[in-house]
């Protein structure tokens, strides 16, 4: 088994979480963590039945990621994050975790915008947001990203050193900005991306969700960019 902990934040993902967990290759199944935000649709029971540890994370995407990482097995040297909606290719986790496990990189990110996407898997404004954010981060840090995809692997010690603060949807952009400033060895890999397996996206599924998440991402960019914290 690889020394990897996989963290999956969830909220009402009963339609997809079982298949997401079953898709993970056996060599990466030693520590599957579902950080749940209070689902009432059976997500937790399905996740446990599929072999995951479930922790109660409370609301907030970043909070779930942080609590999941804190709960990782002591022997895990790499933390992988991915969504629980079935859009990320869990069977390709080795492509994301491999460079970190081999020691060539500290942070590896999946790029949906550079990879092959199923029709309808990303809306135009999601693609644009990733590219605009990447351009902005490039101006500030010199590191150019093409996406803010949830599917990523990071060396555990590197994550701890970043001292992440954002507990909402700004978690991903904060990690990328802090990683660039810290001069981590960063790699973006084009990855295939699917339509979600079921349910409705909490971000792209409604105008309210899109505006709320976008506001947190912009606020995080401004805070980290201006204050460095």
C-alpha positions in Angstrom: 0.0 0.0 0.0 1.2 3.5 -0.8 1.6 5.9 2.1 -1.2 8.1 0.9 -4.3 9.4 2.6 -7.2 10.4 0.3 -9.5 13.2 1.6 -12.9 13.6 0.0 -15.2 16.5 1.2 -18.8 15.6 0.9 -22.3 17.1 1.4 -25.3 15.2 0.1 -23.3 12.9 -2.3 -25.2 9.7 -1.8 -25.8 9.3 -5.6 -22.0 9.2 -6.3 -19.8 8.6 -3.3 -20.0 4.8 -3.4 -18.8 4.6 -7.0 -16.1 7.2 -6.3 -14.6 5.2 -3.5 -14.9 1.8 -5.3 -13.0 3.3 -8.3 -9.9 4.0 -6.2 -7.2 1.4 -7.0 -6.4 -1.1 -4.2 -2.9 0.3 -3.7 -4.3 3.7 -2.7 -7.1 2.4 -0.4 -5.1 2.3 2.9 -6.6 5.5 4.2 -9.8 6.7 2.6 -11.3 9.7 4.5 -14.7 11.2 3.8 -15.0 14.6 5.5 -18.8 15.1 5.6 -20.6 18.4 6.1 -23.7 17.0 7.7 -25.3 15.0 4.9 -28.8 13.6 5.6 -29.2 11.6 2.4 -27.2 8.5 3.4 -23.8 9.7 2.2 -22.0 8.7 5.4 -23.5 5.2 5.5 -22.6 4.6 1.9 -19.1 5.8 2.3 -18.5 3.6 5.3 -19.9 0.6 3.4 -17.4 1.4 0.6 -14.5 1.3 3.0 -14.0 4.9 4.1 -13.5 6.5 7.5 -16.1 9.2 7.9 -15.5 12.3 10.0 -18.0 15.0 10.8 -16.4 18.2 9.4 -19.2 20.7 9.7 -20.0 23.1 6.9 -17.3 24.7 4.7 -15.3 23.2 1.9 -12.0 24.3 3.2 -12.9 23.2 6.7 -13.6 19.7 5.4 -10.3 19.6 3.6 -8.4 20.8 6.6 -10.1 18.4 9.0 -9.6 15.5 6.6 -5.9 16.2 6.3 -5.6 16.5 10.1 -7.2 13.1 10.4 -4.8 11.4 8.0 -3.0 8.3 9.1 0.4 9.2 10.9 2.3 7.1 8.3 0.9 8.9 5.3 3.5 11.1 3.6 1.1 12.4 0.9 -2.4 13.8 1.1 -4.6 13.6 -2.0 -7.8 15.7 -2.3 -10.6 15.0 -4.7 -14.4 15.7 -5.0 -17.0 13.2 -4.2 -19.3 13.8 -7.2 -17.7 11.3 -9.5 -16.3 13.9 -11.9 -12.6 13.3 -11.0 -11.0 10.1 -12.3 -10.2 8.3 -9.1 -8.7 5.4 -11.0 -6.0 7.8 -12.1 -5.0 8.8 -8.6 -1.5 7.4 -9.2 -0.9 10.0 -11.9 -1.5 12.7 -9.4 0.2 11.1 -6.4 3.1 9.5 -8.2 5.4 12.6 -8.6 5.0 13.5 -5.0 5.6 9.9 -3.8 8.7 9.8 -6.0 10.0 13.0 -4.5 10.2 15.0 -7.7 7.4 17.4 -6.8 5.7 18.8 -3.6 2.3 19.7 -5.1 0.7 18.1 -8.2 -2.6 19.5 -9.6 -5.0 18.1 -12.1 -5.9 20.5 -14.9 -9.4 20.1 -16.2 -9.0 23.0 -18.7 -5.9 21.3 -20.3 -7.4 17.8 -20.2 -10.2 16.1 -22.1 -13.6 17.1 -20.8 -16.9 15.4 -21.2 -19.4 17.8 -22.9 -21.3 19.6 -20.1 -18.8 18.7 -17.4 -17.6 22.3 -17.0 -19.6 25.5 -17.8 -17.9 28.3 -19.7 -17.6 30.5 -16.7 -15.8 27.7 -14.7 -13.2 27.4 -17.5 -12.9 31.2 -17.6 -12.6 31.5 -13.9 -9.7 29.1 -13.8 -7.8 30.8 -16.5 -8.4 34.3 -15.0 -7.4 33.2 -11.6 -4.3 31.5 -13.1 -3.3 34.7 -14.9 -3.7 36.7 -11.7 -1.7 34.3 -9.7 1.0 34.3 -12.3 1.2 38.1 -12.1 1.6 38.0 -8.3 3.8 34.9 -7.9 5.3 34.1 -11.2 3.7 30.6 -11.2 1.1 30.2 -13.9 -1.9 27.8 -13.3 -4.6 26.8 -15.7 -7.2 25.6 -13.2 -8.3 25.4 -9.6 -9.3 21.7 -9.7 -10.0 19.9 -6.4 -8.0 16.8 -7.5 -4.5 17.4 -6.2 -1.7 15.7 -4.2 0.6 17.5 -1.8 3.5 16.4 0.5 2.1 16.3 4.0 5.0 18.4 5.5 4.5 20.9 2.7 0.8 21.3 3.4 1.4 21.8 7.1 4.1 24.4 6.4 1.6 26.4 4.2 -0.5 27.1 7.4 -3.8 27.2 5.4 -6.5 29.5 6.9 -9.4 29.5 4.4 -12.3 27.4 5.4 -14.6 28.0 2.4 -14.3 27.6 -1.3 -11.2 29.7 -1.3 -9.2 26.7 0.0 -7.9 25.6 -3.4 -6.7 29.1 -4.6 -5.1 29.8 -1.2 -3.1 26.5 -1.4 -1.9 27.4 -4.9 -0.9 30.9 -4.0 0.8 29.9 -0.8 2.6 27.0 -2.6 3.9 29.4 -5.3 5.1 31.9 -2.7 6.8 29.1 -0.8 8.6 28.0 -3.9 7.2 24.5 -3.8 8.0 22.2 -6.7 4.6 22.4 -8.5 3.4 20.4 -11.4 0.1 20.6 -13.4 -1.1 17.6 -15.2 -3.8 17.6 -17.9 -6.5 15.1 -16.6 -9.8 13.9 -18.1 -12.9 15.2 -16.4 -16.4 13.8 -16.4 -19.9 15.1 -15.7 -20.9 14.6 -12.1 -22.4 11.2 -11.4 -25.5 12.5 -9.6 -27.0 15.3 -7.6 -26.5 19.0 -8.2 -23.3 21.0 -7.9 -23.2 23.2 -4.8 -21.2 25.8 -6.9 -22.3 25.6 -10.5 -25.7 24.2 -9.8 -27.3 27.5 -9.0 -26.6 31.2 -9.5 -26.5 31.7 -5.7 -23.9 29.0 -5.3 -21.8 30.3 -8.2 -21.9 33.9 -6.8 -21.1 32.7 -3.2 -18.2 30.5 -4.2 -16.9 33.2 -6.6 -17.0 35.8 -3.9 -15.0 33.6 -1.5 -12.4 32.9 -4.2 -11.9 36.5 -5.0 -11.8 37.5 -1.4 -9.1 34.8 -0.7 -7.1 36.0 -3.7 -7.2 39.6 -2.5 -6.3 38.6 1.1 -3.4 36.3 0.3 -2.2 38.5 -2.5 -2.2 41.7 -0.4 -1.4 40.5 3.0 0.3 37.2 2.4 -1.8 35.5 5.1 
